[in-house]
C-alpha cells in the first residue's frame, strides 16, 4: 500500500469570531501544504514519522494508539493525529494491517516561526483522506470534511468554527457558515492580497477561550460586539463585486475586531496591527488581522498594479515582512499514482 495526500493551509479574509455565532466567513486556501503518506509498515507495529515535530518513526500501539508513558509534550503534538485515527477507525468496517504514517507540515513555518495558516486543520484533512483510503472508505469532499472537522474539533477541545478544515478540503475561495457546505466564490481580479508577518505566532485556542470568558462575564457587551462583526460579515460576498466596497469592509471589520479586543482584553489586536492598519489606509488599501489574530499572519488588501506595489514598498519600509504566498490554492489532493 502507498497512499499520498496533501492539503493546503488557509487564511480568514473576513468573518473571524462572528462565524462562531452563525455568521458567514470568507476564507482562501494558500499554497503552503501538508503532505501525508501512508505505507504498509515494515514491522509488526504502527509507526508515525513527523520530522518537524521531532518524531522519527515513533512506534505506536495496537491500531495506531499512542503508547502509554509518552512524553506529555509529544502526546500534545499528536492530538490531531490521534483524533483523526480514532474518527476514521470508528467508521471503518475493517482494521488495516500495521501502517507507517508520515506527516510533513514544515511548509507552515519560516525559520521556526509558525505563520498561523491552519497547519493542524490541513493535517486533519490530509490524514483523514489518507487513512480513509487505507481502510477502504468511500470518500467524497463532503464526507472527508465532516469527518476531519469532527476530529479536529475534538482535538481542540470543541473550539473552532470548522472554516479552516473546510478551506483545506475544498480549496480556492469559499464562503463558509457553520453546519453548511462551503460555497465556492470568485476573488475580484482588481484586488491583491498580501500576507504580512505581525508577530511570533499565537495559540488560537487561548484567544478564542479568552473571548468566551468575556462572553460569560459580560454577555450583553459580547452580544453587541459579535452583532457588529456579524453585520459586516453578512456583506462580504456582495462586497466582492466592488473592490472599493471590499476595502472599506475590511477596514471596518478590523475596527470592529479592535472594539471586541478592547472589551475582551485577550490580545487579538496589537499596537503593531494598528500601526500597519494606519499605514495601509494612508496608501489607499486595507489591513486587518486574520483568524484568531494575535501574532499570526495579517492581511493587506489593495487595488492591483501600482497601488499594490506602493503598499508593499511601504510595508517593507516599515519593517513588515510580506510572506510570499499563493492564494486561491487547490484543495485536498490525493496522488493518483497512490
C-alpha positions as CSV (number, residue, x, y, z in Angstrom):
1,X,0.0,0.0,0.0
2,X,1.2,3.5,-0.8
3,X,-1.1,6.5,-0.4
4,X,-0.1,10.1,-0.7
5,X,-2.3,13.1,0.1
6,X,-1.8,16.8,0.6
7,X,-4.0,19.7,1.9
8,X,-3.5,23.5,1.8
9,X,-3.4,26.0,4.6
10,X,-5.9,28.8,4.9
11,X,-6.4,32.4,5.8
12,X,-9.6,34.0,7.1
13,X,-10.3,37.1,5.0
14,X,-13.4,38.1,6.9
15,X,-15.8,36.7,9.5
16,X,-13.5,35.8,12.3
17,X,-15.2,35.3,15.7
18,X,-18.6,36.2,14.2
19,X,-18.5,32.8,12.4
20,X,-18.7,31.1,15.8
21,X,-22.1,32.7,16.3
22,X,-23.5,31.7,13.0
23,X,-22.3,34.5,10.7
24,X,-20.6,33.7,7.4
25,X,-16.9,33.8,6.9
26,X,-14.7,34.3,3.8
27,X,-11.6,32.1,3.6
28,X,-8.9,31.4,1.0
29,X,-6.7,28.3,0.7
30,X,-3.0,29.1,0.4
31,X,-0.2,27.2,-1.3
32,X,1.6,26.0,1.8
33,X,0.6,22.3,2.0
34,X,0.7,19.5,4.5
35,X,1.9,16.2,2.9
36,X,0.8,12.9,4.3
37,X,1.9,9.4,3.3
38,X,0.6,6.0,4.4
39,X,2.5,2.8,3.7
40,X,2.5,-0.7,4.9
41,X,4.7,-0.9,8.0
42,X,8.0,-2.8,7.5
43,X,7.5,-4.2,11.0
44,X,4.5,-5.6,13.0
45,X,3.9,-2.2,14.6
46,X,2.2,1.1,13.5
47,X,4.7,4.0,13.2
48,X,4.4,7.7,12.8
49,X,7.1,9.9,11.4
50,X,6.9,13.7,11.7
51,X,10.3,15.3,11.4
52,X,9.2,18.9,12.0
53,X,7.7,17.7,15.3
54,X,10.9,15.9,16.2
55,X,9.4,12.4,15.7
56,X,11.4,9.8,14.0
57,X,9.4,6.6,13.3
58,X,7.7,6.6,16.7
59,X,6.4,3.1,17.4
60,X,2.7,3.1,18.3
61,X,0.3,0.7,20.0
62,X,-2.4,-1.5,18.5
63,X,-4.4,0.2,15.7
64,X,-2.0,3.2,16.0
65,X,-2.9,4.1,19.6
66,X,-0.5,6.4,21.3
67,X,1.7,4.4,23.7
68,X,1.3,4.8,27.4
69,X,4.1,6.7,29.1
70,X,4.5,9.0,26.2
71,X,6.0,12.4,27.0
72,X,3.1,14.8,27.5
73,X,4.6,17.3,25.0
74,X,4.8,14.6,22.3
75,X,1.3,13.4,23.2
76,X,0.0,17.0,22.8
77,X,1.7,17.4,19.4
78,X,0.0,14.3,18.2
79,X,-3.5,15.1,19.4
80,X,-4.8,15.8,15.9
81,X,-3.2,12.6,14.6
82,X,-4.9,10.6,17.4
83,X,-8.3,12.3,17.0
84,X,-8.3,11.6,13.2
85,X,-7.1,8.0,13.8
86,X,-10.0,7.4,16.2
87,X,-12.5,9.1,13.9
88,X,-11.6,7.1,10.8
89,X,-11.2,3.7,12.5
90,X,-14.5,4.4,14.3
91,X,-16.4,4.4,11.0
92,X,-14.3,1.8,9.2
93,X,-15.6,-1.7,8.6
94,X,-12.2,-3.3,8.7
95,X,-8.9,-2.8,10.6
96,X,-5.9,-2.2,8.4
97,X,-2.6,-4.1,8.9
98,X,0.1,-2.0,10.6
99,X,0.8,1.2,8.9
100,X,3.7,3.6,8.6
101,X,2.4,7.2,8.5
102,X,4.5,10.3,7.6
103,X,3.2,13.8,8.2
104,X,5.1,16.9,6.9
105,X,3.8,20.3,7.9
106,X,7.2,22.1,7.7
107,X,6.0,24.5,5.0
108,X,3.8,26.2,7.6
109,X,6.8,27.7,9.4
110,X,9.5,30.2,8.4
111,X,12.7,30.0,10.5
112,X,10.9,28.1,13.2
113,X,8.1,30.7,13.3
114,X,4.6,29.3,12.7
115,X,2.7,31.5,10.4
116,X,-0.9,30.8,11.6
117,X,-2.0,29.2,8.3
118,X,-4.0,26.4,9.9
119,X,-1.5,23.6,9.8
120,X,-3.5,21.4,12.2
121,X,-6.6,21.7,10.1
122,X,-4.6,20.8,7.0
123,X,-3.1,17.8,8.8
124,X,-6.7,16.7,9.8
125,X,-7.9,17.0,6.2
126,X,-4.9,15.2,4.5
127,X,-4.7,12.5,7.2
128,X,-8.4,11.8,7.2
129,X,-8.3,11.3,3.4
130,X,-5.2,9.1,3.6
131,X,-6.4,6.9,6.4
132,X,-9.8,6.7,4.9
133,X,-8.3,5.3,1.7
134,X,-6.2,2.9,3.7
135,X,-9.3,1.3,5.4
136,X,-11.4,1.3,2.2
137,X,-13.8,4.2,3.0
138,X,-15.8,5.6,0.1
139,X,-14.9,9.3,0.3
140,X,-16.3,12.5,-1.1
141,X,-15.2,16.0,-0.3
142,X,-18.2,16.4,2.0
143,X,-17.6,13.1,3.9
144,X,-13.9,13.9,4.4
145,X,-14.8,17.4,5.6
146,X,-17.4,16.2,8.1
147,X,-15.1,13.5,9.5
148,X,-11.9,15.7,9.6
149,X,-13.9,18.6,11.1
150,X,-15.3,16.4,13.9
151,X,-11.8,15.1,14.6
152,X,-10.1,18.5,14.5
153,X,-12.8,20.0,16.8
154,X,-12.3,17.1,19.2
155,X,-8.5,17.6,19.3
156,X,-9.1,21.3,20.1
157,X,-11.4,20.6,23.0
158,X,-14.5,21.6,21.0
159,X,-13.2,25.0,20.0
160,X,-13.3,26.3,16.4
161,X,-15.6,27.0,13.6
162,X,-14.5,24.4,11.1
163,X,-13.8,27.0,8.5
164,X,-10.1,26.2,8.4
165,X,-10.8,22.5,7.7
166,X,-13.3,23.5,5.0
167,X,-10.7,25.6,3.3
168,X,-8.2,22.8,3.4
169,X,-10.6,20.3,1.9
170,X,-12.4,22.5,-0.7
171,X,-9.6,24.9,-1.6
172,X,-10.0,28.2,-3.5
173,X,-12.1,31.0,-2.1
174,X,-15.1,29.9,-0.1
175,X,-18.0,31.3,1.8
176,X,-18.5,29.3,5.0
177,X,-21.1,29.1,7.6
178,X,-21.1,26.5,10.5
179,X,-23.1,23.5,9.7
180,X,-23.4,24.2,6.0
181,X,-21.4,23.0,2.9
182,X,-18.9,25.7,1.8
183,X,-19.9,27.9,-1.2
184,X,-17.2,28.4,-3.9
185,X,-16.6,32.1,-4.7
186,X,-14.6,34.2,-7.1
187,X,-11.9,36.7,-6.0
188,X,-12.0,40.0,-7.9
189,X,-9.2,40.4,-10.3
190,X,-8.8,44.1,-9.4
191,X,-7.7,43.3,-5.8
192,X,-4.4,42.0,-4.4
193,X,-3.9,40.2,-1.1
194,X,-0.6,40.3,0.8
195,X,0.2,38.2,3.9
196,X,2.2,40.1,6.5
197,X,4.1,38.6,9.5
198,X,2.9,40.5,12.5
199,X,4.4,38.7,15.5
200,X,5.7,35.4,16.9
201,X,2.6,33.4,16.4
202,X,-0.5,32.9,18.7
203,X,-2.4,30.0,20.2
204,X,-5.9,30.1,18.6
205,X,-7.5,28.1,21.4
206,X,-6.2,30.6,24.0
207,X,-7.6,33.7,22.2
208,X,-10.9,32.0,21.4
209,X,-11.2,30.8,25.0
210,X,-10.5,34.4,26.2
211,X,-13.3,35.8,24.1
212,X,-15.6,33.0,25.5
213,X,-14.6,34.1,29.0
214,X,-15.6,37.7,28.1
215,X,-19.0,36.4,26.8
216,X,-19.6,34.7,30.2
217,X,-18.6,37.7,32.2
218,X,-20.4,40.3,30.1
219,X,-23.0,38.6,27.8
220,X,-24.6,41.9,26.8
221,X,-21.4,43.5,25.7
222,X,-20.3,40.4,23.9
223,X,-23.6,40.1,22.0
224,X,-23.2,43.7,20.9
225,X,-19.6,43.2,19.7
226,X,-20.5,40.0,17.8
227,X,-23.6,41.6,16.3
228,X,-21.4,44.4,14.9
229,X,-19.0,41.8,13.4
230,X,-21.8,39.7,12.1
231,X,-23.5,42.6,10.3
232,X,-20.2,43.3,8.5
233,X,-19.6,39.6,7.7
234,X,-23.0,39.3,6.1
235,X,-21.9,41.9,3.5
236,X,-18.7,40.1,2.5
237,X,-19.9,38.1,-0.5
238,X,-21.7,41.1,-2.1
239,X,-18.7,43.3,-1.5
240,X,-16.5,41.0,-3.7
241,X,-18.3,42.7,-6.7
242,X,-17.0,46.1,-5.7
243,X,-13.2,46.4,-4.8
244,X,-13.6,49.8,-3.1
245,X,-16.5,48.4,-1.0
246,X,-14.4,45.4,-0.1
247,X,-11.5,47.6,1.1
248,X,-13.9,49.6,3.2
249,X,-15.4,46.5,4.6
250,X,-12.0,45.0,5.5
251,X,-11.1,48.2,7.4
252,X,-14.4,48.3,9.1
253,X,-14.0,44.7,10.2
254,X,-10.6,45.5,11.7
255,X,-12.1,48.3,13.6
256,X,-14.9,46.0,14.9
257,X,-12.3,43.4,16.0
258,X,-10.4,46.2,17.8
259,X,-13.6,47.0,19.7
260,X,-14.1,43.4,20.7
261,X,-10.5,43.1,21.8
262,X,-10.7,46.4,23.8
263,X,-13.5,44.8,25.8
264,X,-12.2,41.2,26.0
265,X,-8.6,42.1,26.7
266,X,-7.2,39.0,25.1
267,X,-4.7,40.3,22.5
268,X,-6.4,39.9,19.2
269,X,-5.2,43.3,18.0
270,X,-1.7,44.6,18.9
271,X,0.0,48.0,18.6
272,X,1.8,46.7,15.6
273,X,-1.5,45.8,13.9
274,X,-2.9,49.3,14.5
275,X,0.3,50.7,13.0
276,X,0.0,48.6,9.9
277,X,-3.7,49.4,9.6
278,X,-3.0,53.1,9.6
279,X,-0.2,52.7,7.0
280,X,-2.4,50.7,4.7
281,X,-5.2,53.2,5.0
282,X,-2.9,56.1,4.1
283,X,-1.9,54.1,1.0
284,X,-5.5,53.6,-0.1
285,X,-5.6,50.0,1.0
286,X,-6.7,48.0,4.0
287,X,-5.1,45.9,6.7
288,X,-6.6,43.5,9.2
289,X,-5.7,40.6,11.4
290,X,-6.6,37.1,10.1
291,X,-8.1,34.3,12.0
292,X,-7.8,34.5,15.8
293,X,-5.4,37.4,15.5
294,X,-2.5,37.9,17.9
295,X,0.9,37.2,16.4
296,X,-0.4,35.3,13.4
297,X,-0.2,36.5,9.8
298,X,-2.1,39.7,9.0
299,X,-3.6,40.7,5.6
300,X,-3.1,43.7,3.5
301,X,-5.5,44.4,0.6
302,X,-5.1,46.9,-2.3
303,X,-6.0,47.6,-5.9
304,X,-3.8,45.6,-8.2
305,X,-0.9,47.2,-10.0
306,X,0.8,50.4,-8.9
307,X,-1.3,50.8,-5.7
308,X,-0.3,47.3,-4.6
309,X,3.3,47.9,-5.4
310,X,3.2,51.1,-3.4
311,X,1.6,49.4,-0.4
312,X,4.1,46.5,-0.5
313,X,7.0,49.0,-0.5
314,X,5.5,51.0,2.4
315,X,5.1,47.8,4.4
316,X,8.7,46.7,3.7
317,X,10.0,50.2,4.7
318,X,8.0,49.9,7.9
319,X,9.9,46.6,8.7
320,X,6.9,44.3,8.0
321,X,7.8,41.0,6.2
322,X,5.5,40.2,3.3
323,X,5.2,36.4,3.1
324,X,5.3,35.0,-0.5
325,X,2.0,33.1,-0.6
326,X,-0.2,31.9,-3.4
327,X,-3.9,32.4,-2.7
328,X,-6.9,30.5,-4.0
329,X,-4.9,27.3,-3.9
330,X,-6.2,23.8,-4.8
331,X,-7.9,21.9,-2.0
332,X,-7.3,18.4,-0.8
333,X,-5.5,16.2,-3.3
334,X,-4.6,12.5,-3.5
335,X,-1.7,11.4,-5.6
336,X,-3.3,9.5,-8.5
337,X,-0.3,7.1,-8.5
338,X,-1.0,6.1,-4.9
